[in-house]
Amino acid sequence: MAWKTGAATDISINGLVENIPFVKKTTHTVNNYVHFHNAFGLKGTRPGPSQIYLLLDNTWAGARDWPDEGDNHGKLGSNIAFCDGHVSWVQQKDFLLTHELSQDDNRSGIKYNYSF
């Protein structure tokens, strides 16, 4: 999470320490994270483990990180597993706010449209 905030985490990869531009999700970071960006007016919000997700259904076909026709459930939405252990179905209409609250990407609209 927080890859556009300037935060970084040192992670060992194949014996080498790499400085990765993300906040690694640990018990400490998830419990204490304060939202950096103000998309949706979230600056200063502490989402906590019930609103920060670990993983979600495939949302990489078509528009990245957005439920669309090529994804597991199409454009209807996505199942999301959160850090507190619960899983929720998130409809497409609620997806951007849920993603932004969790990941702090400064997204208030669909900005990533990659073709692979």
DSSP file (Angstrom, degrees, kcal/mol; ACC not computed):
  #  RESIDUE AA STRUCTURE BP1 BP2  ACC     N-H-->O    O-->H-N    N-H-->O    O-->H-N    TCO  KAPPA ALPHA  PHI   PSI    X-CA   Y-CA   Z-CA
    1    1 A M              0   0    0      0, 0.0    22,-3.1     0, 0.0   103,-0.2   0.000 360.0 360.0 360.0 165.3    0.0    0.0    0.0
    2    2 A A    > > +     0   0    0    101,-3.1     3,-1.4    20,-0.2     5,-0.5   0.812 360.0 153.9  65.3  35.4    1.0    3.7   -0.2
    3    3 A W  T 3 5S+     0   0    0    100,-0.4     3,-0.2     1,-0.3    -1,-0.1   0.648  71.7  48.4 -73.1 -12.5    3.1    3.4   -3.3
    4    4 A K  T 3 5S+     0   0    0    100,-0.5    -1,-0.3     1,-0.1    18,-0.1   0.121  92.7  79.8-109.0  20.6    2.6    7.0   -4.3
    5    5 A T  T < 5S-     0   0    0     -3,-1.4    -2,-0.1     2,-0.2    -1,-0.1   0.551 103.4-109.4-104.1  -9.0    3.3    8.6   -0.9
    6    6 A G  T   5S+     0   0    0      1,-0.4     2,-0.1    -4,-0.3    16,-0.1   0.320  77.0 131.4  92.7  -7.8    7.1    8.6   -0.9
    7    7 A A      < -     0   0    0     -5,-0.5    -1,-0.4    14,-0.1     2,-0.3  -0.434  34.4-175.0 -74.1 153.6    7.2    5.8    1.8
    8    8 A A        -     0   0    0     13,-0.2     2,-0.4    -2,-0.1    15,-0.1  -0.980  15.8-149.8-148.8 158.5    9.4    2.8    1.2
    9    9 A T  E     -A   20   0A   0     11,-2.6    11,-3.1    -2,-0.3     2,-0.5  -0.995  18.7-128.8-132.1 135.2   10.2   -0.5    2.8
   10   10 A D  E     +A   19   0A   0     -2,-0.4     2,-0.4     9,-0.2     9,-0.2  -0.755  33.9 179.7 -82.4 124.2   13.5   -2.5    2.8
   11   11 A I  E     -A   18   0A   0      7,-3.0     7,-3.3    -2,-0.5     2,-0.6  -0.989  27.6-127.0-129.4 134.9   12.8   -6.0    1.6
   12   12 A S  E     -A   17   0A   0     -2,-0.4     2,-0.5     5,-0.2     5,-0.3  -0.717  28.9-179.3 -82.8 122.2   15.3   -8.9    1.2
   13   13 A I  E >  S-A   16   0A   0      3,-3.7     3,-1.9    -2,-0.6    -2,-0.0  -0.971  71.6 -22.3-126.2 114.4   15.0  -10.4   -2.2
   14   14 A N  T 3  S-     0   0    0     -2,-0.5    -1,-0.1     1,-0.3     3,-0.1   0.874 128.4 -50.1  52.7  41.2   17.4  -13.3   -3.0
   15   15 A G  T 3  S+     0   0    0      1,-0.2     2,-0.4     0, 0.0    -1,-0.3   0.359 120.0 105.5  83.4  -5.8   19.8  -12.2   -0.3
   16   16 A L  E <   -A   13   0A   0     -3,-1.9    -3,-3.7    -5,-0.0     2,-0.6  -0.880  69.7-127.8-107.8 139.7   19.9   -8.6   -1.5
   17   17 A V  E     -A   12   0A   0     -2,-0.4     2,-0.4    -5,-0.3    -5,-0.2  -0.763  27.6-169.9 -88.8 123.1   18.1   -5.8    0.3
   18   18 A E  E     -A   11   0A   0     -7,-3.3    -7,-3.0    -2,-0.6     2,-0.8  -0.917  21.3-135.5-113.2 138.3   15.9   -3.7   -2.0
   19   19 A N  E     -A   10   0A   0     -2,-0.4    -9,-0.2    -9,-0.2    -2,-0.0  -0.843  28.6-165.6 -93.1 108.5   14.2   -0.5   -1.1
   20   20 A I  E     -A    9   0A   0    -11,-3.1   -11,-2.6    -2,-0.8     2,-2.5  -0.803  24.9-125.5-102.0 133.3   10.7   -0.9   -2.5
   21   21 A P  S    S+     0   0    0      0, 0.0     2,-0.3     0, 0.0   -13,-0.2  -0.318  80.8  82.4 -78.5  61.7    8.4    2.2   -2.8
   22   22 A F  S    S-     0   0    0     -2,-2.5     2,-0.6   -13,-0.1   -20,-0.2  -0.936  82.0-110.6-147.2 165.1    5.5    0.7   -0.8
   23   23 A V        -     0   0    0    -22,-3.1     2,-0.2    -2,-0.3   -20,-0.1  -0.947  38.1-129.9 -99.1 118.9    4.5    0.3    2.8
   24   24 A K        -     0   0    0     -2,-0.6     2,-0.9    -4,-0.1     5,-0.2  -0.491  23.1-117.5 -67.1 133.5    4.8   -3.4    3.7
   25   25 A K        +     0   0    0     -2,-0.2     2,-0.3     4,-0.1    -1,-0.1  -0.655  53.1 149.5 -79.8 108.3    1.6   -4.6    5.3
   26   26 A T     >  -     0   0    0     -2,-0.9     4,-2.7     1,-0.1     5,-0.3  -0.800  63.3 -97.0-125.8 170.7    2.5   -5.8    8.8
   27   27 A T  H  > S+     0   0    0     -2,-0.3     4,-2.0     1,-0.2     5,-0.2   0.926 125.7  46.9 -54.5 -44.7    0.5   -5.8   12.0
   28   28 A H  H  > S+     0   0    0      2,-0.2     4,-1.6     1,-0.2    -1,-0.2   0.943 114.6  43.6 -64.6 -49.6    2.2   -2.6   13.0
   29   29 A T  H  > S+     0   0    0      1,-0.2     4,-1.3     2,-0.2    -2,-0.2   0.893 115.4  48.4 -68.1 -38.1    1.8   -0.7    9.7
   30   30 A V  H  < S+     0   0    0     -4,-2.7    18,-0.4     1,-0.2    -1,-0.2   0.905 114.5  45.6 -67.7 -40.6   -1.8   -1.8    9.2
   31   31 A N  H  < S+     0   0    0     -4,-2.0    -1,-0.2    -5,-0.3    -2,-0.2   0.760 124.5  32.5 -72.6 -24.3   -2.9   -0.8   12.7
   32   32 A N  H  < S+     0   0    0     -4,-1.6    -2,-0.2    -5,-0.2    -1,-0.2   0.396  81.7 130.0-116.0   1.7   -1.1    2.5   12.6
   33   33 A Y     <  -     0   0    0     -4,-1.3     2,-0.5    -3,-0.2    15,-0.3  -0.355  38.4-161.1 -66.0 135.2   -1.3    3.7    9.0
   34   34 A V        -     0   0    0     12,-0.2    12,-0.2    13,-0.1    11,-0.1  -0.978  29.5-107.8-116.7 127.2   -2.6    7.2    8.5
   35   35 A H        -     0   0    0     10,-3.4     9,-2.7    -2,-0.5    10,-0.1  -0.301  29.8-168.6 -59.6 129.1   -4.0    8.1    5.0
   36   36 A F        +     0   0    0      7,-0.2    -1,-0.1     8,-0.1     7,-0.1   0.905  62.8  60.6 -85.6 -49.2   -1.5   10.4    3.2
   37   37 A H  S    S-     0   0    0      1,-0.1     7,-0.1     6,-0.1    69,-0.1  -0.339  71.2-137.8 -83.6 163.7   -3.6   11.6    0.1
   38   38 A N    >   +     0   0    0      4,-0.2     3,-2.8     3,-0.1    -1,-0.1   0.239  49.9 139.8-107.1  13.5   -6.9   13.5    0.2
   39   39 A A  G >  S+     0   0    0      1,-0.3     3,-1.4     2,-0.2    68,-0.1  -0.355  85.2   7.6 -54.6 136.5   -8.8   11.6   -2.5
   40   40 A F  G 3  S-     0   0    0      1,-0.2    -1,-0.3     2,-0.1    -2,-0.0   0.630 129.9 -75.3  60.8  15.8  -12.4   11.2   -1.3
   41   41 A G  G <  S+     0   0    0     -3,-2.8    -1,-0.2     1,-0.1    -2,-0.2   0.793  97.1 135.9  71.3  28.2  -11.4   13.5    1.7
   42   42 A L    X   +     0   0    0     -3,-1.4     3,-2.8     2,-0.1    -7,-0.3   0.516  17.7 131.2 -90.5  -5.6   -9.5   10.7    3.3
   43   43 A K  T 3  S+     0   0    0      1,-0.3    -7,-0.2    -7,-0.1    -5,-0.1  -0.225  80.4  15.1 -51.7 130.6   -6.3   12.5    4.4
   44   44 A G  T 3  S+     0   0    0     -9,-2.7    -1,-0.3     1,-0.3     2,-0.1   0.312  93.0 137.8  87.2  -8.2   -5.6   11.7    8.1
   45   45 A T    <   -     0   0    0     -3,-2.8   -10,-3.4   -11,-0.1    -1,-0.3  -0.466  47.5-146.4 -70.9 140.9   -8.0    8.7    8.1
   46   46 A R        -     0   0    0    -12,-0.2   -12,-0.2     1,-0.2    -1,-0.1  -0.879  16.7-177.0-105.6  96.6   -6.8    5.6   10.0
   47   47 A P        -     0   0    0      0, 0.0     3,-0.3     0, 0.0     4,-0.2   0.872  20.0-168.1 -66.9 -37.4   -8.4    2.8    8.0
   48   48 A G    >>  -     0   0    0    -18,-0.4     3,-1.8   -15,-0.3     4,-0.9   0.033  44.1 -53.8  71.8 175.5   -7.1   -0.1   10.2
   49   49 A P  T 34 S+     0   0    0      0, 0.0    35,-1.5     0, 0.0    34,-0.5   0.708 130.5  61.7 -65.3 -22.3   -7.2   -3.8    9.5
   50   50 A S  T 34 S+     0   0    0     -3,-0.3    -2,-0.1    33,-0.2    32,-0.1   0.602 115.4  32.9 -79.9  -8.8  -10.9   -4.0    8.7
   51   51 A Q  T <4 S+     0   0    0     -3,-1.8     2,-0.6    -4,-0.2    -1,-0.2   0.406 100.7  82.6-126.1  -1.4  -10.5   -1.6    5.7
   52   52 A I  S  < S-     0   0    0     -4,-0.9    31,-2.7    -5,-0.1    32,-0.2  -0.923  72.1-144.8-103.6 125.0   -7.0   -2.4    4.4
   53   53 A Y  E     -B   82   0B   0     -2,-0.6    29,-0.3    29,-0.3     3,-0.1  -0.585  20.7-163.5 -96.5 154.7   -7.1   -5.4    2.1
   54   54 A L  E    S-     0   0B   0     27,-3.1     2,-0.3     1,-0.4    28,-0.2   0.826  74.6 -13.0 -93.4 -45.6   -4.6   -8.2    1.6
   55   55 A L  E     -B   81   0B   0     26,-1.3    26,-2.9     0, 0.0    -1,-0.4  -0.981  56.7-167.7-156.0 164.0   -5.9   -9.6   -1.7
   56   56 A L  E     -B   80   0B   0     -2,-0.3    24,-0.2    24,-0.2     3,-0.2  -0.947  38.5 -75.4-148.7 165.7   -8.8   -9.5   -4.1
   57   57 A D  S    S-     0   0    0     22,-1.9     2,-0.1    -2,-0.3    -1,-0.1  -0.157  74.2 -68.4 -57.2 160.2  -10.2  -11.2   -7.1
   58   58 A N        +     0   0    0      1,-0.1    14,-0.9     2,-0.1    15,-0.3  -0.325  58.4 160.7 -55.1 122.0   -8.5  -10.6  -10.4
   59   59 A T        +     0   0    0     -3,-0.2     6,-1.2    12,-0.2     7,-1.1  -0.115  47.0  99.4-129.3  34.0   -9.1   -7.0  -11.5
   60   60 A W        +     0   0    0      4,-0.2     2,-0.3     5,-0.1     4,-0.1   0.554  52.3  94.6-102.6  -9.1   -6.2   -6.8  -14.0
   61   61 A A  S    S-     0   0    0      2,-0.1     2,-0.7     7,-0.1     9,-0.2  -0.664 102.6 -16.4 -81.7 138.1   -7.9   -7.4  -17.3
   62   62 A G  S    S+     0   0    0     -2,-0.3     2,-0.6    52,-0.2    52,-0.5  -0.599 137.5  27.9  74.0-113.1   -8.9   -4.1  -19.1
   63   63 A A  S >  S-     0   0    0     -2,-0.7     3,-0.9     3,-0.2    50,-0.2  -0.752  93.2-120.7 -86.8 119.8   -8.7   -1.3  -16.5
   64   64 A R  T 3  S+     0   0    0     48,-0.8    48,-0.3    -2,-0.6    -4,-0.2  -0.311  90.0   5.4 -62.6 137.2   -6.2   -2.2  -13.8
   65   65 A D  T 3  S+     0   0    0     -6,-1.2    -1,-0.2     1,-0.1    -5,-0.1   0.894 110.2 100.0  55.9  45.6   -7.5   -2.4  -10.3
   66   66 A W  S <  S-     0   0    0     -7,-1.1     2,-0.4    -3,-0.9    -3,-0.2  -0.910  80.2-110.9-157.4 128.2  -11.1   -1.9  -11.4
   67   67 A P        +     0   0    0      0, 0.0     2,-0.2     0, 0.0     8,-0.1  -0.476  55.7 151.6 -64.2 117.5  -13.9   -4.5  -11.9
   68   68 A D    >   -     0   0    0     -2,-0.4     3,-2.0     6,-0.2     8,-0.1  -0.805  59.4 -74.1-140.0-178.8  -14.5   -4.7  -15.7
   69   69 A E  T 3  S+     0   0    0      1,-0.3     5,-0.1    -2,-0.2     6,-0.1   0.766 122.8  51.5 -52.6 -36.5  -15.7   -7.2  -18.3
   70   70 A G  T 3  S+     0   0    0     -9,-0.2    -1,-0.3     4,-0.1    -8,-0.1   0.477  91.1  98.5 -84.6  -1.6  -12.6   -9.3  -18.4
   71   71 A D  S X  S-     0   0    0     -3,-2.0     3,-1.6   -10,-0.2   -12,-0.2  -0.255  92.0 -92.1 -85.5 172.0  -12.3   -9.9  -14.6
   72   72 A N  T 3  S+     0   0    0    -14,-0.9     3,-0.1     1,-0.3   -13,-0.1   0.857 127.1  22.7 -50.7 -44.1  -13.3  -12.9  -12.6
   73   73 A H  T >  S-     0   0    0      1,-0.4     3,-1.3     4,-0.4    -1,-0.3   0.109 107.0-130.3-111.2  19.4  -16.8  -11.5  -11.8
   74   74 A G  G X   -     0   0    0     -3,-1.6     3,-0.6     1,-0.2    -1,-0.4  -0.308  64.4 -32.6  63.2-150.4  -16.9   -9.1  -14.7
   75   75 A K  G 3  S+     0   0    0      1,-0.2    17,-0.3    -8,-0.1    -1,-0.2   0.399 117.6  91.8 -85.4   4.5  -17.9   -5.5  -14.0
   76   76 A L  G <  S-     0   0    0     -3,-1.3    16,-2.0     1,-0.2     2,-0.3   0.883  97.2 -92.1 -66.9 -38.2  -20.2   -6.5  -11.1
   77   77 A G  E <   - C   0  91B   0     -3,-0.6    -4,-0.4    14,-0.3     2,-0.3  -0.993  37.6 -87.3 156.8-159.0  -17.5   -6.3   -8.4
   78   78 A S  E     - C   0  90B   0     12,-2.2    12,-3.0    -2,-0.3     2,-0.4  -0.998  22.2-119.5-151.1 145.2  -14.8   -8.2   -6.5
   79   79 A N  E     - C   0  89B   0     -2,-0.3   -22,-1.9    10,-0.2     2,-0.4  -0.752  36.4-165.0 -81.0 134.8  -14.4  -10.3   -3.5
   80   80 A I  E     -BC  56  88B   0      8,-2.8     8,-2.5    -2,-0.4     2,-0.6  -0.988  13.9-150.4-129.5 129.9  -11.8   -8.7   -1.2
   81   81 A A  E     -BC  55  87B   0    -26,-2.9   -27,-3.1    -2,-0.4   -26,-1.3  -0.876  21.2-153.6 -98.9 122.7  -10.0  -10.2    1.8
   82   82 A F  E >   -B   53   0B   0      4,-3.0     3,-2.1    -2,-0.6   -29,-0.3  -0.529  26.9-107.4 -98.1 162.8   -9.2   -7.7    4.5
   83   83 A C  T 3  S+     0   0    0    -31,-2.7   -33,-0.2   -34,-0.5   -30,-0.1   0.680 115.6  61.9 -64.1 -20.5   -6.3   -7.7    7.1
   84   84 A D  T 3  S-     0   0    0    -35,-1.5    -1,-0.3   -32,-0.2   -34,-0.1   0.482 121.3-103.9 -84.8  -0.8   -8.7   -8.5   10.0
   85   85 A G  S <  S+     0   0    0     -3,-2.1     2,-0.2     1,-0.4    -2,-0.1   0.262  81.1 121.6 102.0 -11.1   -9.7  -11.8    8.3
   86   86 A H        -     0   0    0     -5,-0.1    -4,-3.0     2,-0.0     2,-0.4  -0.522  47.9-148.4 -86.6 156.8  -13.1  -10.9    6.8
   87   87 A V  E     -C   81   0B   0     -6,-0.2     2,-0.4    -2,-0.2    -6,-0.2  -0.973  16.0-173.2-121.2 136.6  -14.0  -11.1    3.2
   88   88 A S  E     -C   80   0B   0     -8,-2.5    -8,-2.8    -2,-0.4     2,-0.6  -0.967  26.9-126.5-130.7 146.9  -16.5   -8.8    1.5
   89   89 A W  E     -C   79   0B   0     -2,-0.4     2,-0.6   -10,-0.2   -10,-0.2  -0.828  29.8-162.9 -84.1 124.0  -18.1   -8.6   -1.9
   90   90 A V  E     -C   78   0B   0    -12,-3.0   -12,-2.2    -2,-0.6     5,-0.1  -0.952  10.9-137.7-115.7 117.2  -17.5   -5.0   -3.1
   91   91 A Q  E >>  -C   77   0B   0     -2,-0.6     3,-1.6   -14,-0.2     4,-0.7  -0.303  26.0-109.1 -68.3 154.8  -19.7   -3.8   -5.9
   92   92 A Q  H >> S+     0   0    0    -16,-2.0     3,-1.1   -17,-0.3     4,-0.6   0.862 118.1  59.6 -52.4 -39.7  -18.2   -1.9   -8.8
   93   93 A K  H 34 S+     0   0    0      1,-0.3    -1,-0.3   -17,-0.3     4,-0.2   0.743 113.5  37.3 -65.2 -22.2  -19.9    1.4   -7.6
   94   94 A D  H <> S+     0   0    0     -3,-1.6     4,-2.0     1,-0.1    -1,-0.3   0.411  93.4  93.1-104.3  -1.1  -18.1    1.1   -4.2
   95   95 A F  H <X S+     0   0    0     -3,-1.1     4,-3.1    -4,-0.7     5,-0.2   0.910  79.6  51.3 -67.0 -46.9  -14.8   -0.2   -5.5
   96   96 A L  H  X S+     0   0    0     -4,-0.6     4,-2.9     1,-0.2     5,-0.2   0.915 112.9  45.5 -60.9 -44.0  -12.8    3.0   -5.9
   97   97 A L  H  > S+     0   0    0      2,-0.2     4,-2.6    -4,-0.2    -1,-0.2   0.925 114.8  48.4 -63.9 -43.8  -13.5    4.3   -2.4
   98   98 A T  H  X S+     0   0    0     -4,-2.0     4,-1.7     2,-0.2    -2,-0.2   0.924 114.7  46.1 -61.4 -44.8  -12.7    0.8   -0.9
   99   99 A H  H  X S+     0   0    0     -4,-3.1     4,-3.4     2,-0.2     5,-0.4   0.931 113.9  47.5 -64.0 -46.7   -9.5    0.6   -2.9
  100  100 A E  H  X S+     0   0    0     -4,-2.9     4,-2.3    -5,-0.2    -2,-0.2   0.915 110.7  51.0 -64.3 -42.9   -8.4    4.2   -2.1
  101  101 A L  H  < S+     0   0    0     -4,-2.6    -1,-0.2    -5,-0.2    -2,-0.2   0.881 119.6  38.4 -60.3 -37.5   -9.2    3.7    1.6
  102  102 A S  H  < S+     0   0    0     -4,-1.7    -2,-0.2    -5,-0.2    -1,-0.2   0.910 129.2  25.7 -78.7 -45.3   -7.1    0.6    1.6
  103  103 A Q  H  < S-     0   0    0     -4,-3.4  -101,-3.1    -5,-0.2  -100,-0.4   0.631  82.8-140.5-104.8 -16.7   -4.2    1.4   -0.7
  104  104 A D     <  +     0   0    0     -4,-2.3  -100,-0.5    -5,-0.4    -4,-0.1   0.933  46.0 149.5  55.5  51.4   -3.8    5.2   -0.5
  105  105 A D        -     0   0    0     -6,-0.1    -1,-0.1     2,-0.1     3,-0.1   0.430  64.1-114.7 -92.3  -1.4   -3.1    5.5   -4.3
  106  106 A N        +     0   0    0      1,-0.2     2,-0.5    -6,-0.2   -66,-0.1   0.896  64.2 153.4  64.7  42.5   -4.6    9.0   -4.6
  107  107 A R        +     0   0    0    -11,-0.1    -1,-0.2     1,-0.1    -7,-0.1  -0.897  23.3 154.3-106.6 127.2   -7.4    7.6   -6.9
  108  108 A S  S    S+     0   0    0     -2,-0.5     2,-0.3     1,-0.2    -1,-0.1   0.280  77.3  18.0-124.3   3.1  -10.8    9.3   -7.2
  109  109 A G  S    S-     0   0    0    -13,-0.1     2,-0.7     0, 0.0    -1,-0.2  -0.932 102.8 -67.4-156.8 175.7  -11.4    7.9  -10.7
  110  110 A I        +     0   0    0     -2,-0.3     3,-0.1     1,-0.2   -45,-0.1  -0.636  58.8 153.2 -75.4 115.3  -10.2    5.2  -13.0
  111  111 A K        +     0   0    0     -2,-0.7     2,-0.7   -47,-0.2    -1,-0.2   0.586  48.5  73.8-117.2 -18.5   -6.6    6.3  -13.9
  112  112 A Y        +     0   0    0    -48,-0.3   -48,-0.8   -47,-0.1     2,-0.4  -0.870  44.8 158.7-109.3 109.5   -4.9    3.0  -14.8
  113  113 A N        +     0   0    0     -2,-0.7     2,-0.3   -50,-0.2   -50,-0.2  -0.810  16.1 169.6-129.8  91.0   -5.8    1.4  -18.1
  114  114 A Y        -     0   0    0    -52,-0.5     2,-0.5    -2,-0.4   -52,-0.2  -0.779  24.6-147.3-104.5 145.4   -3.0   -0.9  -19.1
  115  115 A S              0   0    0     -2,-0.3   -54,-0.1     1,-0.1    -2,-0.0  -0.948 360.0 360.0-109.2 131.9   -3.0   -3.4  -22.0
  116  116 A F              0   0    0     -2,-0.5    -1,-0.1   -54,-0.0   -55,-0.0   0.369 360.0 360.0-114.8 360.0   -1.0   -6.6  -21.4
